[in-house]
């Protein structure tokens, strides 16, 4: 048992769907680390939207960002650019993006309490 709620079969299917999109992003010149940075930007945008109580936009950005997060790893694996630094950058920016979202939610809740 892997501890994941996603079965290996489903994980393989999702990676198969993400691969062509990741490769297309790579063909236009984006690197896996660039995709990580773009994903972080999407998360920050979601946090900003949440801070302004634009809940629908924030929710859409969270979903888009979650899907977009599949592409950096897929591109790294497909182009043999997997690195420990890239994995670390992805992990750190994923957590920083989540923090930005939570901060935006907290700001919106504080503003709504007045």
Phi and psi in degrees as GROMACS dihedral restraints (atoms count N, CA, C in turn):
[ dihedral_restraints ]
;  ai    aj    ak    al  type     phi  dphi    fc
    3     4     5     6     1   -88.5    20    10
    4     5     6     7     1   -14.4    20    10
    6     7     8     9     1    87.0    20    10
    7     8     9    10     1    -3.0    20    10
    9    10    11    12     1   -94.7    20    10
   10    11    12    13     1   145.7    20    10
   12    13    14    15     1   -82.0    20    10
   13    14    15    16     1    -9.2    20    10
   15    16    17    18     1   -97.7    20    10
   16    17    18    19     1   124.6    20    10
   18    19    20    21     1   -69.9    20    10
   19    20    21    22     1   154.3    20    10
   21    22    23    24     1   -58.0    20    10
   22    23    24    25     1   -34.5    20    10
   24    25    26    27     1   -66.3    20    10
   25    26    27    28     1   -44.7    20    10
   27    28    29    30     1   -66.0    20    10
   28    29    30    31     1   -40.5    20    10
   30    31    32    33     1   -58.6    20    10
   31    32    33    34     1   -42.8    20    10
   33    34    35    36     1   -64.3    20    10
   34    35    36    37     1   -42.2    20    10
   36    37    38    39     1   -64.1    20    10
   37    38    39    40     1   -43.1    20    10
   39    40    41    42     1   -65.4    20    10
   40    41    42    43     1   -43.2    20    10
   42    43    44    45     1   -61.3    20    10
   43    44    45    46     1   -37.1    20    10
   45    46    47    48     1   -64.9    20    10
   46    47    48    49     1   -34.7    20    10
   48    49    50    51     1   -74.0    20    10
   49    50    51    52     1   -34.1    20    10
   51    52    53    54     1   -77.3    20    10
   52    53    54    55     1   -28.2    20    10
   54    55    56    57     1   -57.7    20    10
   55    56    57    58     1   -49.3    20    10
   57    58    59    60     1   -62.0    20    10
   58    59    60    61     1   -36.0    20    10
   60    61    62    63     1   -68.8    20    10
   61    62    63    64     1   -43.7    20    10
   63    64    65    66     1   -60.6    20    10
   64    65    66    67     1   -43.4    20    10
   66    67    68    69     1   -64.9    20    10
   67    68    69    70     1   -37.1    20    10
   69    70    71    72     1   -63.9    20    10
   70    71    72    73     1   -41.5    20    10
   72    73    74    75     1   -63.8    20    10
   73    74    75    76     1   -37.2    20    10
   75    76    77    78     1   -65.7    20    10
   76    77    78    79     1   -37.4    20    10
   78    79    80    81     1   -65.4    20    10
   79    80    81    82     1   -26.6    20    10
   81    82    83    84     1   -87.7    20    10
   82    83    84    85     1     6.1    20    10
   84    85    86    87     1   104.4    20    10
   85    86    87    88     1     3.5    20    10
   87    88    89    90     1   -83.7    20    10
   88    89    90    91     1   139.8    20    10
   90    91    92    93     1   -97.7    20    10
   91    92    93    94     1   165.8    20    10
   93    94    95    96     1   -57.2    20    10
   94    95    96    97     1   -40.8    20    10
   96    97    98    99     1   -67.1    20    10
   97    98    99   100     1   -34.1    20    10
   99   100   101   102     1   -64.7    20    10
  100   101   102   103     1   -39.9    20    10
  102   103   104   105     1   -64.7    20    10
  103   104   105   106     1   -36.4    20    10
  105   106   107   108     1   -61.9    20    10
  106   107   108   109     1   -44.5    20    10
  108   109   110   111     1   -64.7    20    10
  109   110   111   112     1   -39.6    20    10
  111   112   113   114     1   -64.2    20    10
  112   113   114   115     1   -42.2    20    10
  114   115   116   117     1   -61.1    20    10
  115   116   117   118     1   -39.3    20    10
  117   118   119   120     1   -62.9    20    10
  118   119   120   121     1   -41.7    20    10
  120   121   122   123     1   -61.2    20    10
  121   122   123   124     1   -38.5    20    10
  123   124   125   126     1   -63.8    20    10
  124   125   126   127     1   -42.2    20    10
  126   127   128   129     1   -64.5    20    10
  127   128   129   130     1   -41.0    20    10
  129   130   131   132     1   -63.6    20    10
  130   131   132   133     1   -40.8    20    10
  132   133   134   135     1   -59.9    20    10
  133   134   135   136     1   -39.2    20    10
  135   136   137   138     1   -64.5    20    10
  136   137   138   139     1   -39.7    20    10
  138   139   140   141     1   -64.4    20    10
  139   140   141   142     1   -41.6    20    10
  141   142   143   144     1   -64.2    20    10
  142   143   144   145     1   -42.8    20    10
  144   145   146   147     1   -61.9    20    10
  145   146   147   148     1   -42.1    20    10
  147   148   149   150     1   -63.3    20    10
  148   149   150   151     1   -40.0    20    10
  150   151   152   153     1   -63.6    20    10
  151   152   153   154     1   -24.6    20    10
  153   154   155   156     1   -95.0    20    10
  154   155   156   157     1     8.4    20    10
  156   157   158   159     1    61.2    20    10
  157   158   159   160     1    28.4    20    10
  159   160   161   162     1   -89.9    20    10
  160   161   162   163     1    72.2    20    10
  162   163   164   165     1   -63.5    20    10
  163   164   165   166     1   -39.4    20    10
  165   166   167   168     1   -63.9    20    10
  166   167   168   169     1   -47.2    20    10
  168   169   170   171     1   -61.5    20    10
  169   170   171   172     1   -43.6    20    10
  171   172   173   174     1   -60.0    20    10
  172   173   174   175     1   -44.1    20    10
  174   175   176   177     1   -63.2    20    10
  175   176   177   178     1   -43.1    20    10
  177   178   179   180     1   -62.8    20    10
  178   179   180   181     1   -43.1    20    10
  180   181   182   183     1   -65.1    20    10
  181   182   183   184     1   -36.0    20    10
  183   184   185   186     1   -63.1    20    10
  184   185   186   187     1   -43.5    20    10
  186   187   188   189     1   -66.1    20    10
  187   188   189   190     1   -46.4    20    10
  189   190   191   192     1   -60.7    20    10
  190   191   192   193     1   -44.6    20    10
  192   193   194   195     1   -63.4    20    10
  193   194   195   196     1   -38.5    20    10
  195   196   197   198     1   -63.3    20    10
  196   197   198   199     1   -42.4    20    10
  198   199   200   201     1   -68.7    20    10
  199   200   201   202     1   -43.0    20    10
  201   202   203   204     1   -61.0    20    10
  202   203   204   205     1   -29.7    20    10
  204   205   206   207     1   -63.9    20    10
  205   206   207   208     1   -17.9    20    10
  207   208   209   210     1   -71.0    20    10
  208   209   210   211     1   -26.4    20    10
  210   211   212   213     1   -77.8    20    10
  211   212   213   214     1   -31.9    20    10
  213   214   215   216     1   -65.2    20    10
  214   215   216   217     1   -45.9    20    10
  216   217   218   219     1   -66.9    20    10
  217   218   219   220     1   -39.2    20    10
  219   220   221   222     1   -63.0    20    10
  220   221   222   223     1   -43.1    20    10
  222   223   224   225     1   -66.5    20    10
  223   224   225   226     1   -41.2    20    10
  225   226   227   228     1   -60.7    20    10
  226   227   228   229     1   -45.0    20    10
  228   229   230   231     1   -66.6    20    10
  229   230   231   232     1   -41.7    20    10
  231   232   233   234     1   -69.6    20    10
  232   233   234   235     1   -30.4    20    10
  234   235   236   237     1  -102.6    20    10
  235   236   237   238     1     9.2    20    10
  237   238   239   240     1    56.9    20    10
  238   239   240   241     1    39.7    20    10
  240   241   242   243     1  -112.2    20    10
  241   242   243   244     1    26.6    20    10
  243   244   245   246     1   -69.3    20    10
  244   245   246   247     1   129.9    20    10
  246   247   248   249     1  -144.1    20    10
  247   248   249   250     1   157.3    20    10
  249   250   251   252     1   -65.8    20    10
  250   251   252   253     1   -37.5    20    10
  252   253   254   255     1   -63.5    20    10
  253   254   255   256     1   -44.0    20    10
  255   256   257   258     1   -62.4    20    10
  256   257   258   259     1   -41.5    20    10
  258   259   260   261     1   -65.4    20    10
  259   260   261   262     1   -39.7    20    10
  261   262   263   264     1   -65.3    20    10
  262   263   264   265     1   -46.0    20    10
  264   265   266   267     1   -58.9    20    10
  265   266   267   268     1   -44.8    20    10
  267   268   269   270     1   -60.7    20    10
  268   269   270   271     1   -46.6    20    10
  270   271   272   273     1   -64.6    20    10
  271   272   273   274     1   -45.3    20    10
  273   274   275   276     1   -64.8    20    10
  274   275   276   277     1   -45.3    20    10
  276   277   278   279     1   -71.0    20    10
  277   278   279   280     1   -28.7    20    10
  279   280   281   282     1   -62.4    20    10
  280   281   282   283     1   -46.1    20    10
  282   283   284   285     1   -67.5    20    10
  283   284   285   286     1   -38.8    20    10
  285   286   287   288     1   -65.3    20    10
  286   287   288   289     1   -38.2    20    10
  288   289   290   291     1   -64.5    20    10
  289   290   291   292     1   -41.1    20    10
  291   292   293   294     1   -62.7    20    10
  292   293   294   295     1   -40.0    20    10
  294   295   296   297     1   -62.3    20    10
  295   296   297   298     1   -41.0    20    10
  297   298   299   300     1   -62.7    20    10
  298   299   300   301     1   -39.6    20    10
  300   301   302   303     1   -65.2    20    10
  301   302   303   304     1   -46.9    20    10
  303   304   305   306     1   -62.9    20    10
  304   305   306   307     1   -38.2    20    10
  306   307   308   309     1   -63.1    20    10
  307   308   309   310     1   -42.9    20    10
  309   310   311   312     1   -61.1    20    10
  310   311   312   313     1   -41.1    20    10
  312   313   314   315     1   -64.1    20    10
  313   314   315   316     1   -42.8    20    10
  315   316   317   318     1   -63.6    20    10
  316   317   318   319     1   -40.6    20    10
  318   319   320   321     1   -62.4    20    10
  319   320   321   322     1   -44.2    20    10
  321   322   323   324     1   -63.9    20    10
  322   323   324   325     1   -40.7    20    10
  324   325   326   327     1   -66.5    20    10
  325   326   327   328     1   -40.0    20    10
  327   328   329   330     1   -64.3    20    10
  328   329   330   331     1   -43.8    20    10
  330   331   332   333     1   -64.6    20    10
  331   332   333   334     1   -34.6    20    10
  333   334   335   336     1   -75.2    20    10
  334   335   336   337     1   -17.8    20    10
  336   337   338   339     1   -80.1    20    10
  337   338   339   340     1    -6.2    20    10
